[in-house]
Amino acid sequence: MRHSGTAPPEHRRGAAVTTHATRTDDAIALVESSTAHNYHPLPVVVTEAEGAWVTDIEGRRYLDFLAAYSAVNFGHRNPEIVAAVKAQLDRVTLTSRAFHHDVLGPFARELADLAGKDAVLPMNTGAEAVETGIKVARKWGYEVKGVPEDRATIVVAAGNFHGRTISVVSFSTDPVARTHFGPFTPGFTVVPYGDAAAIADAVDDTTVAVLIEPIQGEAGVVVPPTGYLTRVRELCHQRQVLFVADEIQSGLGRTGATFACDHDSVEPDLYLLGKALGGGVVPVSAVVGNRDVLGVIHPGEHGSTFGGNPLACAAGRAVVAMLATGEWQRAAAELGEHLHSRLRGLIGHGVVEVRGRGLWAGVDIDPALLTGREASEALLAEGVLVKDTHGSTIRLAPPLVVTRDEIDAAVDALARVLSERGA
């Protein structure tokens, strides 16, 4: 499994190795002048990557502790995934779903088996998977549960992040995601995250689904109270409501289990998957469930030109095969214990709280010292890439190929940053 790409000491902490004609400022200026400003990236321009390390345009190397928001769970340019995609490139890359191809069936069967389900509806991005899950749940509600037409509702949680489409931001509680994007899609009821009683109160005869993240990522890696997912599962069963788990960030090994729901021995009706499913190579997403739910979708009612394309299926098959060994989940669990132990040691020394599970952590920095953005920029100077969210919180999500020594190097860098700010 190991593919760490560990850098020698002289390459660490952003040390300059070579200088290219195109400098960081020039590369960033070109992006700023040529693209819409819908992101505010850290000022680093990546040109190469391997394992848990990336190299910027000026030859500096950094530990990647974001892993593209879990899309690079298996390390940059993982050899098994790259080999599978290269082999597929020599055969066929796209047919559309107008025709069959020989990779979709094996991919769907293997992914369904990994999830303990019957069927897969393949798409491309995580947002597409969420939109697909919403459509499936509504159609199931009308055709199976018997909800009156156009009355279907879905219960969601405050603090959620499920994407950026109009339907999804319609039930976001983040004003930045919503302001000036209305009118919004109706049919969603928002309740506090982690409050099963609030879900019970919100469910009525029009409710077709409860859509939640087993661990909220964008909110700061928020883990719900013990028993929450179990109670949600029970409520959905009792009230004939679909339990839809958005495992796009939390799934596929990140938390030390195949799915975050596994920690509570809970099986949702639908898994929404994406990000790591493409192995950090191509966009791949999927809705995974049983035929009695996914079977409500018929030809012409939903689809995607690129959804389930041969190249995506080749990458997805490689990912599923690796997860089927259990080795990646075990590594995330073991290394995650070390990561969280080291981070908890910083509480009271510039860190207020640490949350998360496996190789995924939300770290609340003392706002008197640094904002999350300032902490991310300071860590960039130390040769570690992380990203902020909501005020003074930073997220750590290294690729699962990270080593114990690399975890220590990243946490030591955070400790230095906090100490230099007077912690």
Secondary structure as GFF3:
##gff-version 3
##sequence-region A 1 423
A	DSSP	three_ten_helix	9	11	.	.	.	ID=ss1
A	DSSP	alpha_helix	24	34	.	.	.	ID=ss2
A	DSSP	beta_strand	46	50	.	.	.	ID=ss3
A	DSSP	beta_strand	53	56	.	.	.	ID=ss4
A	DSSP	beta_strand	61	64	.	.	.	ID=ss5
A	DSSP	alpha_helix	67	70	.	.	.	ID=ss6
A	DSSP	alpha_helix	79	89	.	.	.	ID=ss7
A	DSSP	alpha_helix	104	115	.	.	.	ID=ss8
A	DSSP	beta_strand	119	123	.	.	.	ID=ss9
A	DSSP	alpha_helix	126	140	.	.	.	ID=ss10
A	DSSP	pi_helix	141	145	.	.	.	ID=ss11
A	DSSP	beta_strand	153	157	.	.	.	ID=ss12
A	DSSP	alpha_helix	166	169	.	.	.	ID=ss13
A	DSSP	alpha_helix	175	178	.	.	.	ID=ss14
A	DSSP	beta_strand	188	191	.	.	.	ID=ss15
A	DSSP	alpha_helix	196	202	.	.	.	ID=ss16
A	DSSP	beta_strand	207	212	.	.	.	ID=ss17
A	DSSP	alpha_helix	228	238	.	.	.	ID=ss18
A	DSSP	beta_strand	242	246	.	.	.	ID=ss19
A	DSSP	three_ten_helix	260	264	.	.	.	ID=ss20
A	DSSP	beta_strand	270	273	.	.	.	ID=ss21
A	DSSP	three_ten_helix	275	278	.	.	.	ID=ss22
A	DSSP	beta_strand	285	289	.	.	.	ID=ss23
A	DSSP	alpha_helix	291	294	.	.	.	ID=ss24
A	DSSP	alpha_helix	310	324	.	.	.	ID=ss25
A	DSSP	alpha_helix	327	344	.	.	.	ID=ss26
A	DSSP	beta_strand	351	356	.	.	.	ID=ss27
A	DSSP	beta_strand	361	365	.	.	.	ID=ss28
A	DSSP	alpha_helix	372	381	.	.	.	ID=ss29
A	DSSP	beta_strand	384	385	.	.	.	ID=ss30
A	DSSP	beta_strand	387	389	.	.	.	ID=ss31
A	DSSP	beta_strand	393	396	.	.	.	ID=ss32
A	DSSP	alpha_helix	404	420	.	.	.	ID=ss33
###
